[in-house]
Amino acid sequence: MSTTKKVTFTAVAVGLSLVALSACGSSDSGDKADSKSVTLVSHDSFSVSKDVLEAFEKSSGYKVNVLKDGDAGAAVNKAILSKDNPQGDVFFGVDNTLLSRALDNDLFQSYEAKGSGQVLPQFRADQGKHRVTPVDSGDICVNYDKKYFKDKKLAPPTSFADLTKPAYKDLLVTENASTSSPGLGFLLGTAAEYGDDGWQGYWKKLKANGVKVVDGWEQAYDEEFSGSAGGKKAKGDRPLVVSYASSPPVEVLYAKPQPKEAPTGVATGTCFRQVEYAGLLGNAKNEKGGKALLDFLISSEFQNDMPLNMFVNPVREKAELPELFVEHGATIDKPETLDPKKIADNREQWVKSWTSLVLK
C-alpha cells in the first residue's frame, strides 16, 4: 500500500532505528564515500524484518536509518521542499499517482539498480532515465467490516455505484486526496470509472450520501473504521474505509487467536492499481550507500520479506507470496488504471476540483 502502502500498516513492528536528520549543507565527495550509514526517507508504513535488514547491513557495511515522514502524499511534498538539503539518501514511497510531481521537480538522480532486469515489465517506469526503481504494487480499494454487514443483514457494496446508494449512507470514510496516497488513488479510481465528464457528479452523490474525509490512512483505518484491530484508539463507527486489497491478512495476522476467516472484506469493484517506487535523492550525502540500499529494495531477500511486513505485492519475478497473504488477501483481476501522462496532466486540477467540491 504504499503501502503502502503501501499498501501498509502501522501495526507492523519494525526493528529499525528512526533517525531525524536536520538539514545541513552538502558534503564533499569524500564524505559521501566514507559514510558508514545510509538514510531512507519514507512514508509511515515502511517495514522490514529485523533479520533481513541486519543481513543487508552486515553484507554492505552500512547502518540503515529510517526517517518516517507521514502519509505518502505529505512525505513526497516534504521531500520536494527539502530537495536542496535532503533529509536522507533514498526516498521510498512515491507511487504512480504522484510520480510525475517528483520527477518534474527533479527529486531524484539517475541510477539503474542491480536486479532491475528482474522487475516485471508492467511495473517499470521512467524507461531509459532510471530515476526511480519499482518496489511494490497494491490495489487501493474500499474495505468493509464483515460483522457490521452480517448483523445488519445488509449486503456489502461491491462497486463505486453501490457506495452512493441510500443503504450505505454515512458508512464510508476516505482520505483527503490532496494529502493522502490512498485518498488520491480512490479519486483517480472514480475518474477512471466515470471519465472526465462524470467523476464530479459521482462525488456529489457520494458527498450527499455522507462520505467522511480525514487526513490520512492511519486516521481513517485505525480510528474511524469499525473493522480495524490495530488502532491505538477505540474503533470507529464507519464500516467502510478506503484501504487496500491486502488489508484483510493483517487483521488475521494480529488477531489473537487468529481466525480462520478475515474479519474484513474487499469491495473488488472499487479498486485502483498503485505502484510504489524508490529513488536516489538528487543531493544525497551518501550516494554509494543509497545505491546499495536501492539494490537491496529489489533483492529477492527484501521482496520475499515484504508482503507480510507492508502487505503489498512484490514486483520482482518469481518472488514468493506467503500462504497467509494468498489465502486472505483479495485478488483484483480488473483494477481501474490511468495512463501516467493523463494523471500528470490532470492530477492537480482534479485535486483542486475535488477539494472545492467535497471539502467546502
PyMOL commands that set and color helices and strands:
alter all, ss='L'
color gray80, all
select helices_A, chain A and resi 29-34+50-60+72-81+99-104+116-118+121-123+146-151+161-164+166-168+181-194+199-208+217-224+247-254+287-297+300-305+307-310+323-328+340-359
alter helices_A, ss='H'
color red, helices_A
select strands_A, chain A and resi 17-18+37-42+63-68+90-95+108-109+133-145+172-175+212-214+240-244+264-281+313-314
alter strands_A, ss='S'
color yellow, strands_A
deselect
rebuild
show_as cartoon
